[in-house]
Amino acid sequence: MTDYSPLPAPEDLYESHRDGVEDLVHEPAEPTRTGVPAVDDVLADVDRLDDTPLEDHLPAFEKAHEALRSALDADPGEPA
């Protein structure tokens, strides 16, 4: 017969997985800058989504996607 170690208690599993989680969450020191004003504006809009309800995220991402496509389609040196 094989001897198996007892399973850890649920609270022990929780504690072992919780350690170090704080190290995984960090806030960027400052917003990302690309040097392209149209793209920087879109990134700033997306950064502000943390303070909005989840149901508002999809329309905001669709708007961001369209704005980024316009910026990519613009001629270099021309405003997007």
C-alpha positions as CSV (number, residue, x, y, z in Angstrom):
1,M,0.0,0.0,0.0
2,T,1.2,3.5,-0.9
3,D,1.3,6.2,1.8
4,Y,0.2,9.6,0.6
5,S,0.8,12.9,2.4
6,P,-2.4,14.5,3.7
7,L,-3.8,17.3,1.5
8,P,-3.2,20.8,2.8
9,A,-6.1,22.6,4.4
10,P,-7.9,25.1,2.1
11,E,-6.7,28.1,4.2
12,D,-3.1,26.8,3.7
13,L,-3.6,26.8,-0.1
14,Y,-5.0,30.3,0.0
15,E,-2.1,31.6,2.0
16,S,0.6,29.9,-0.1
17,H,-0.9,31.4,-3.3
18,R,-1.5,34.9,-1.9
19,D,2.1,35.4,-1.0
20,G,3.9,37.6,-3.5
21,V,0.7,38.7,-5.3
22,E,1.3,42.3,-4.3
23,D,4.6,42.2,-6.2
24,L,2.7,41.4,-9.4
25,V,0.5,44.5,-9.3
26,H,2.2,47.7,-10.1
27,E,1.2,51.1,-11.4
28,P,3.3,52.7,-14.2
29,A,5.2,55.7,-13.1
30,E,3.9,57.8,-15.9
31,P,1.7,57.3,-19.0
32,T,3.3,55.7,-22.1
33,R,4.4,58.3,-24.7
34,T,4.9,57.4,-28.3
35,G,5.6,60.8,-29.7
36,V,2.5,60.6,-31.9
37,P,-0.1,62.9,-30.4
38,A,-3.1,60.9,-31.8
39,V,-1.8,57.7,-30.4
40,D,-0.8,59.2,-27.1
41,D,-4.4,60.6,-26.7
42,V,-5.8,57.1,-27.4
43,L,-3.5,55.5,-24.8
44,A,-4.5,58.1,-22.2
45,D,-8.2,57.4,-22.9
46,V,-7.6,53.6,-22.4
47,D,-5.7,54.3,-19.2
48,R,-8.7,56.1,-17.8
49,L,-10.9,53.0,-18.3
50,D,-10.0,51.7,-14.9
51,D,-12.3,54.3,-13.4
52,T,-15.3,53.4,-15.6
53,P,-17.9,50.6,-15.4
54,L,-17.1,47.4,-17.3
55,E,-20.0,47.9,-19.8
56,D,-18.3,51.1,-21.0
57,H,-15.1,49.3,-21.9
58,L,-16.2,47.8,-25.2
59,P,-17.3,51.0,-26.8
60,A,-14.2,52.7,-25.6
61,F,-12.0,50.0,-27.1
62,E,-13.9,50.2,-30.4
63,K,-13.3,54.0,-30.4
64,A,-9.6,53.5,-29.6
65,H,-9.2,50.9,-32.4
66,E,-10.8,53.2,-34.9
67,A,-8.6,56.1,-33.8
68,L,-5.4,54.0,-34.0
69,R,-6.4,52.8,-37.5
70,S,-6.9,56.4,-38.6
71,A,-3.5,57.3,-37.1
72,L,-1.8,54.4,-39.0
73,D,-3.5,55.3,-42.2
74,A,-2.5,59.0,-42.0
75,D,0.3,60.3,-44.2
76,P,3.5,60.8,-42.1
77,G,3.7,64.4,-40.9
78,E,-0.1,64.9,-41.4
79,P,-2.4,65.0,-38.4
80,A,-4.4,61.8,-37.9
